[in-house]
Amino acid sequence: MKSISGASAMALMLALSACGGGGGGNSGQGGNTGGGGATPTPTPTTAGCTIQYQNQTCRPGVLITPVSSPPPPPPPQLPAFGTAQPWETAEYNRNYGLAQIGASLAYSKGAFGQGVTIAVIDVGNQTNHPEVFGRVDGDSTSIYDRRGDIVEGDNRWAHGLQCASLAMGTKNGTGAHGVAIGASLLYIRADAGFGFPSLDDFPLHTPEDLGQSIDYAVANGANVISLSLGVSSDPNRVLFDAIERATNAGVVVVTALGNYFDGRPDNQKTIVLFRAAFGADPAFNGRLVLAGASDQAGGIGFFSPRAGANGQNAFLLAPGANMLVPGGGGGRSTILAPGNTTSYLRDSGTSFAAPHIAGAIAVVMSGRNVSAVEALQLLYDNAVDVGPAGTDSTNGRGRIDLRPIFN
């Protein structure tokens, strides 16, 4: 695993309710990434809790159980179903998003995202989780930890894992799989700028951290980059230039936009995390995508920022409401099995729309033998019109749909 310079390890405080889940834990504990020999029984520790989630207050002495369960088996070989219906399994249907974007038709044409690398830049991941095990690129790294450790200790609120699972989570009968079930994951952990106060509880990182992470992703073969995070200061020239370098290199960058769960009127649901001008700026050649969240009915989610007049041409809707994702524990989980690595929960956010778009780009690339830029254009050209006819300041270009591309 490659390591690049970053801030030294420090305790994290996460508040991720507005971005669709959370992640965090005892940074002194490493996750188990596999290996031979007997697996030790997890021993609860009394390390001080370093996370805070909504109304849950962490107190010194809270029990944190390290993840030390055996890793799952390698991903199974993908079947060769030539029609859409056999792909629509219980695992497929646990999230409405795959059906909403028509993923099963793409799979029936042999398009799984194979040969494509999706970079997810986020907080720590968990490499032995069934959704990603065996598919994490060896160049995955961390700018938070000088050792290049992408694994976050307890990781009960596993935001990075959640986003990765929606982009490319494995089809294995567990939980709900992602869009690009054949793609590789280049995971880059960027925690160093994270802290309070955050914007509407959206995870914040420094522009410098994100710029360095984007450059690393491009240098290590990413075709598309998914960002479900915010910036701790005004997105400055450092981040702007990094995105420009990526898009000039033919890499598509997809960014979530934050959320509004506070009941404000729609005309106040503006893009705040990445200013609309970022998406509209000609420097990016239309290769920076602003990800809004659709709901199960197919319209824009009540919590999603609207496209805005400046950002509408770069704005796409993708599933982001009530997604089944890894993580949780206790009352928030909807599926519980022994060990943290097999618990799931439901949550919402534009954090979950961005990886759907990234995964869809990977699927189109593999199925149509096109570049990431060409795949994005196909998504734009074939988006489902939502709301007023044509591109508009609420729904942008519309909602992604793979069916017209693979029919």
C-alpha positions as CSV (number, residue, x, y, z in Angstrom):
1,M,0.0,0.0,0.0
2,K,1.5,3.3,-1.0
3,S,1.8,6.1,1.6
4,I,1.8,9.8,0.9
5,S,2.5,12.6,3.4
6,G,-0.4,13.8,5.5
7,A,-1.3,15.1,8.9
8,S,-0.4,12.9,11.9
9,A,-3.1,10.7,13.4
10,M,-5.5,12.5,15.7
11,A,-8.8,11.7,17.3
12,L,-11.7,12.3,15.0
13,M,-15.1,13.7,15.8
14,L,-17.7,12.9,13.1
15,A,-21.2,14.2,12.6
16,L,-22.5,12.7,9.5
17,S,-26.3,12.6,9.7
18,A,-26.7,15.1,6.9
19,C,-24.5,13.3,4.5
20,G,-26.0,9.9,4.8
21,G,-24.5,7.9,7.6
22,G,-21.3,8.3,9.5
23,G,-17.9,6.7,10.3
24,G,-15.5,6.9,13.1
25,G,-14.1,5.2,16.1
26,N,-10.9,4.4,18.0
27,S,-8.1,5.4,15.7
28,G,-5.7,3.3,17.7
29,Q,-7.4,0.0,16.6
30,G,-6.8,-1.4,13.2
31,G,-9.3,-3.4,11.2
32,N,-8.5,-7.0,10.2
33,T,-7.7,-7.3,6.5
34,G,-7.3,-11.0,6.4
35,G,-4.4,-13.4,6.7
36,G,-4.0,-17.0,7.9
37,G,-4.1,-18.4,11.4
38,A,-6.7,-18.5,14.1
39,T,-8.9,-15.4,14.6
40,P,-8.7,-14.0,18.1
41,T,-12.0,-13.3,19.9
42,P,-12.7,-9.6,19.9
43,T,-12.0,-8.0,23.3
44,P,-14.0,-4.9,24.2
45,T,-11.8,-2.0,25.2
46,T,-12.6,1.0,27.3
47,A,-10.9,3.5,25.0
48,G,-12.4,7.0,25.0
49,C,-15.0,7.4,22.4
50,T,-14.1,9.9,19.7
51,I,-17.4,10.0,17.7
52,Q,-20.6,12.0,18.2
53,Y,-23.7,11.1,16.2
54,Q,-26.8,13.2,16.4
55,N,-28.0,13.0,20.0
56,Q,-25.6,10.2,20.9
57,T,-22.9,11.6,23.2
58,C,-19.7,9.6,23.5
59,R,-18.2,9.3,27.0
60,P,-14.9,8.0,28.2
61,G,-15.0,4.4,29.0
62,V,-17.6,3.4,26.3
63,L,-17.1,-0.1,25.1
64,I,-15.6,-0.4,21.6
65,T,-15.3,-3.9,20.2
66,P,-12.6,-4.2,17.6
67,V,-13.5,-5.9,14.3
68,S,-11.6,-9.2,14.2
69,S,-14.0,-11.5,12.4
70,P,-12.5,-13.6,9.6
71,P,-12.6,-11.9,6.2
72,P,-15.4,-13.1,3.8
73,P,-14.6,-15.3,0.9
74,P,-13.4,-13.7,-2.4
75,P,-16.1,-12.2,-4.6
76,P,-17.9,-14.9,-6.7
77,Q,-17.6,-15.0,-10.4
78,L,-20.4,-12.9,-12.1
79,P,-23.0,-15.0,-13.8
80,A,-23.7,-14.7,-17.5
81,F,-27.5,-14.0,-17.6
82,G,-28.4,-12.6,-21.0
83,T,-31.7,-11.0,-19.9
84,A,-32.4,-8.4,-17.2
85,Q,-34.8,-10.3,-14.9
86,P,-32.4,-12.9,-13.4
87,W,-30.2,-10.1,-12.1
88,E,-33.1,-8.7,-10.1
89,T,-32.5,-10.7,-7.0
90,A,-33.5,-9.9,-3.4
91,E,-30.0,-8.4,-3.0
92,Y,-30.6,-6.2,-6.1
93,N,-34.0,-5.1,-4.8
94,R,-33.0,-4.2,-1.3
95,N,-32.2,-0.8,-2.7
96,Y,-34.6,0.7,-5.2
97,G,-31.8,2.6,-6.8
98,L,-30.5,-0.2,-9.0
99,A,-34.0,-0.6,-10.5
100,Q,-34.5,3.1,-10.8
101,I,-31.4,3.5,-13.0
102,G,-32.0,0.2,-14.9
103,A,-28.8,-1.5,-13.8
104,S,-30.1,-5.0,-14.6
105,L,-30.3,-4.3,-18.3
106,A,-26.7,-3.2,-18.3
107,Y,-25.7,-6.4,-16.5
108,S,-27.5,-8.5,-19.1
109,K,-25.3,-6.9,-21.7
110,G,-22.1,-7.9,-19.8
111,A,-21.5,-4.4,-18.4
112,F,-20.4,-4.5,-14.8
113,G,-17.7,-1.8,-14.6
114,Q,-14.9,-4.4,-15.2
115,G,-11.6,-2.8,-16.0
116,V,-12.6,0.5,-14.4
117,T,-11.2,2.0,-11.3
118,I,-13.4,4.2,-9.1
119,A,-11.7,6.4,-6.5
120,V,-13.6,7.1,-3.4
121,I,-12.1,9.8,-1.2
122,D,-13.7,9.8,2.3
123,V,-13.1,8.8,5.9
124,G,-11.7,5.4,6.8
125,N,-12.9,2.2,5.2
126,Q,-13.0,-1.4,6.3
127,T,-11.3,-3.7,3.8
128,N,-12.6,-7.0,5.2
129,H,-16.3,-6.0,4.7
130,P,-18.1,-8.4,2.3
131,E,-19.0,-5.4,0.1
132,V,-15.4,-4.5,-0.8
133,F,-13.2,-7.5,0.2
134,G,-10.9,-8.6,-2.6
135,R,-11.7,-5.6,-4.7
136,V,-9.7,-2.8,-3.0
137,D,-6.8,-1.6,-5.2
138,G,-3.4,-2.2,-3.7
139,D,-2.6,1.5,-4.3
140,S,-5.3,2.6,-1.9
141,T,-3.8,4.9,0.8
142,S,-4.4,7.5,3.4
143,I,-3.2,11.1,3.6
144,Y,-4.4,11.1,7.2
145,D,-2.1,8.3,8.4
146,R,1.5,8.3,7.3
147,R,1.4,4.5,7.2
148,G,-1.1,4.6,4.4
149,D,-3.7,2.9,6.6
150,I,-7.1,3.2,5.1
151,V,-8.8,1.1,7.8
152,E,-10.7,3.0,10.5
153,G,-10.8,1.3,13.9
154,D,-14.3,0.4,15.0
155,N,-15.9,2.2,12.1
156,R,-19.5,1.7,13.2
157,W,-20.6,4.8,11.3
158,A,-18.8,3.8,8.2
159,H,-19.4,6.6,5.8
160,G,-16.5,5.8,3.4
161,L,-17.6,2.1,3.3
162,Q,-21.2,3.1,2.7
163,C,-20.3,5.3,-0.3
164,A,-18.0,2.6,-1.7
165,S,-20.6,-0.1,-1.3
166,L,-23.1,1.9,-3.4
167,A,-20.6,2.6,-6.1
168,M,-19.2,-0.9,-6.5
169,G,-20.4,-3.2,-3.6
170,T,-20.0,-6.9,-4.4
171,K,-22.9,-9.1,-5.6
172,N,-22.7,-11.9,-3.0
173,G,-26.2,-12.3,-1.5
174,T,-25.2,-10.0,1.5
175,G,-26.9,-6.7,2.1
176,A,-27.4,-4.8,-1.1
177,H,-24.8,-4.7,-3.9
178,G,-23.6,-1.6,-5.7
179,V,-23.9,-0.3,-9.2
180,A,-20.5,-1.3,-10.7
181,I,-20.2,-4.9,-9.4
182,G,-17.1,-5.6,-11.5
183,A,-15.1,-2.3,-10.9
184,S,-12.1,-1.9,-8.7
185,L,-12.0,0.5,-5.7
186,L,-9.1,2.9,-5.2
187,Y,-9.7,4.1,-1.6
188,I,-8.1,7.3,-0.3
189,R,-8.6,8.2,3.3
190,A,-8.7,11.9,4.0
191,D,-9.6,12.6,7.6
192,A,-7.1,15.2,8.6
193,G,-9.2,18.3,8.2
194,F,-12.3,16.7,9.8
195,G,-13.8,18.4,12.8
196,F,-16.4,20.7,14.3
197,P,-18.1,23.0,13.5
198,S,-19.3,21.3,10.3
199,L,-21.8,22.6,7.8
200,D,-25.2,21.1,8.4
201,D,-23.3,18.2,10.0
202,F,-21.6,17.5,6.7
203,P,-18.1,16.0,7.0
204,L,-15.5,18.7,6.4
205,H,-12.0,18.3,5.0
206,T,-9.4,20.9,4.1
207,P,-9.0,21.9,0.4
208,E,-5.4,21.0,0.7
209,D,-6.2,17.4,1.8
210,L,-8.7,17.0,-0.9
211,G,-6.5,18.4,-3.6
212,Q,-3.7,16.1,-2.6
213,S,-6.1,13.1,-2.6
214,I,-7.5,14.0,-6.1
215,D,-3.9,14.3,-7.5
216,Y,-3.1,10.9,-6.0
217,A,-6.2,9.3,-7.5
218,V,-5.3,10.6,-11.0
219,A,-1.7,9.4,-10.7
220,N,-2.8,5.9,-9.6
221,G,-5.2,5.2,-12.4
222,A,-8.6,6.4,-11.3
223,N,-11.1,6.8,-14.1
224,V,-13.8,8.5,-12.0
225,I,-13.6,10.1,-8.6
226,S,-16.5,10.2,-6.1
227,L,-16.5,12.8,-3.4
228,S,-19.1,12.7,-0.7
229,L,-17.7,15.3,1.7
230,G,-17.4,19.0,2.4
231,V,-14.7,21.5,2.6
232,S,-13.7,23.2,5.9
233,S,-13.1,26.5,4.3
234,D,-14.2,28.2,1.1
235,P,-13.2,25.9,-1.8
236,N,-10.1,27.7,-2.7
237,R,-7.7,27.7,-5.7
238,V,-5.8,24.6,-4.3
239,L,-8.9,22.4,-4.7
240,F,-10.1,24.1,-7.9
241,D,-6.7,23.5,-9.5
242,A,-6.7,19.8,-8.5
243,I,-10.1,19.2,-10.0
244,E,-9.0,21.0,-13.2
245,R,-5.9,18.8,-13.4
246,A,-8.1,15.7,-13.0
247,T,-10.7,16.7,-15.5
248,N,-8.0,17.8,-18.0
249,A,-6.5,14.3,-17.6
250,G,-9.9,12.8,-18.7
251,V,-11.0,11.8,-15.2
252,V,-14.6,12.6,-14.2
253,V,-15.1,14.0,-10.8
254,V,-18.5,13.5,-9.1
255,T,-19.3,15.5,-5.9
256,A,-22.2,15.3,-3.4
257,L,-23.6,18.7,-2.4
258,G,-24.7,18.5,1.2
259,N,-28.3,18.1,2.5
260,Y,-31.1,20.1,4.1
261,F,-33.1,18.1,6.6
262,D,-34.3,21.2,8.5
263,G,-37.6,21.9,6.7
264,R,-36.5,25.1,4.9
265,P,-38.3,26.1,1.7
266,D,-37.0,24.8,-1.6
267,N,-35.8,28.2,-2.7
268,Q,-33.3,28.2,0.1
269,K,-31.9,24.7,-0.7
270,T,-28.9,26.1,-2.6
271,I,-25.6,24.4,-3.3
272,V,-23.2,25.4,-0.5
273,L,-20.5,22.8,-0.3
274,F,-19.2,23.1,-3.8
275,R,-20.4,26.3,-5.2
276,A,-22.5,26.1,-8.3
277,A,-19.8,28.0,-10.1
278,F,-17.5,25.0,-9.7
279,G,-19.8,22.9,-11.8
280,A,-20.4,25.6,-14.4
281,D,-16.8,26.7,-14.8
282,P,-15.5,26.1,-18.3
283,A,-12.1,25.1,-16.8
284,F,-13.6,21.6,-16.1
285,N,-14.9,21.0,-19.6
286,G,-18.2,19.6,-18.2
287,R,-16.4,16.8,-16.4
288,L,-17.3,17.9,-12.8
289,V,-20.7,16.5,-11.9
290,L,-22.9,18.0,-9.2
291,A,-24.9,15.1,-7.6
292,G,-28.4,15.7,-6.4
293,A,-30.4,13.0,-4.7
294,S,-33.6,11.4,-6.2
295,D,-36.1,9.6,-4.0
296,Q,-38.0,6.4,-4.5
297,A,-40.7,8.1,-6.5
298,G,-38.0,9.4,-9.0
299,G,-38.2,13.1,-8.1
300,I,-35.7,15.2,-6.3
301,G,-35.4,14.3,-2.6
302,F,-36.8,16.9,-0.2
303,F,-33.4,17.2,1.5
304,S,-31.3,17.6,-1.7
305,P,-29.9,21.0,-2.8
306,R,-31.4,22.2,-6.0
307,A,-29.3,22.7,-9.1
308,G,-29.4,26.5,-9.3
309,A,-29.2,28.6,-12.4
310,N,-25.4,28.4,-12.5
311,G,-25.0,24.7,-11.8
312,Q,-27.9,23.2,-13.7
313,N,-25.9,22.0,-16.7
314,A,-23.5,20.0,-14.5
315,F,-26.3,18.7,-12.2
316,L,-27.6,15.1,-12.3
317,L,-30.0,13.3,-10.0
318,A,-29.3,9.8,-8.7
319,P,-30.8,7.6,-5.9
320,G,-29.9,8.9,-2.5
321,A,-32.9,8.5,-0.2
322,N,-33.4,5.6,2.3
323,M,-30.5,3.6,1.1
324,L,-29.5,0.3,2.7
325,V,-25.8,0.7,3.5
326,P,-23.2,-1.0,5.8
327,G,-22.6,0.1,9.3
328,G,-24.7,0.8,12.4
329,G,-25.3,-1.3,15.4
330,G,-28.0,-1.1,17.9
331,G,-31.3,0.5,17.1
332,R,-30.3,2.1,13.8
333,S,-29.5,-1.2,12.1
334,T,-32.1,-3.0,9.9
335,I,-30.1,-6.2,9.4
336,L,-28.0,-7.6,12.2
337,A,-25.5,-10.5,12.1
338,P,-22.6,-11.3,14.4
339,G,-19.9,-8.7,14.1
340,N,-19.8,-5.1,12.9
341,T,-18.8,-6.1,9.4
342,T,-22.3,-7.5,8.5
343,S,-24.7,-5.0,10.0
344,Y,-26.6,-2.6,7.8
345,L,-28.8,0.5,8.2
346,R,-30.9,2.8,6.1
347,D,-30.0,6.4,5.6
348,S,-30.3,9.3,3.1
349,G,-28.1,12.0,1.6
350,T,-26.5,13.3,-1.5
351,S,-23.5,11.4,-0.2
352,F,-25.2,8.4,-1.7
353,A,-26.2,10.0,-5.0
354,A,-22.5,10.6,-6.0
355,P,-21.4,7.0,-5.9
356,H,-24.4,5.9,-7.9
357,I,-23.3,8.3,-10.7
358,A,-19.7,7.1,-10.4
359,G,-20.8,3.5,-10.6
360,A,-23.0,4.2,-13.6
361,I,-20.1,5.8,-15.4
362,A,-18.0,2.7,-14.8
363,V,-20.8,0.4,-16.1
364,V,-21.2,2.5,-19.2
365,M,-17.4,2.6,-19.8
366,S,-17.2,-1.2,-19.7
367,G,-20.3,-1.9,-21.6
368,R,-19.9,0.6,-24.4
369,N,-16.1,0.6,-24.5
370,V,-15.9,4.4,-24.1
371,S,-13.9,6.8,-21.9
372,A,-15.2,8.2,-18.7
373,V,-15.9,11.5,-20.4
374,E,-17.8,9.8,-23.1
375,A,-19.7,7.7,-20.6
376,L,-20.7,10.9,-18.7
377,Q,-22.0,12.5,-21.9
378,L,-24.1,9.4,-22.5
379,L,-25.6,9.8,-19.0
380,Y,-26.3,13.5,-19.7
381,D,-27.9,12.8,-23.1
382,N,-30.1,9.9,-21.8
383,A,-31.1,11.3,-18.4
384,V,-34.8,11.1,-17.5
385,D,-36.4,14.6,-17.6
386,V,-37.7,15.4,-14.2
387,G,-39.9,18.5,-13.5
388,P,-40.1,21.2,-16.2
389,A,-39.2,20.2,-19.7
390,G,-35.5,20.3,-20.4
391,T,-32.6,21.4,-18.1
392,D,-33.9,23.4,-15.2
393,S,-32.6,25.1,-12.0
394,T,-34.2,22.5,-9.7
395,N,-33.4,19.1,-11.3
396,G,-30.6,20.1,-13.6
397,R,-30.1,17.6,-16.5
398,G,-32.4,15.1,-14.9
399,R,-32.1,11.6,-13.4
400,I,-29.5,9.0,-14.6
401,D,-30.9,6.0,-16.5
402,L,-28.8,3.2,-18.0
403,R,-31.7,1.7,-20.0
404,P,-31.6,4.0,-23.0
405,I,-27.8,3.5,-23.2
406,F,-28.1,-0.3,-23.3
407,N,-31.3,-0.8,-25.2
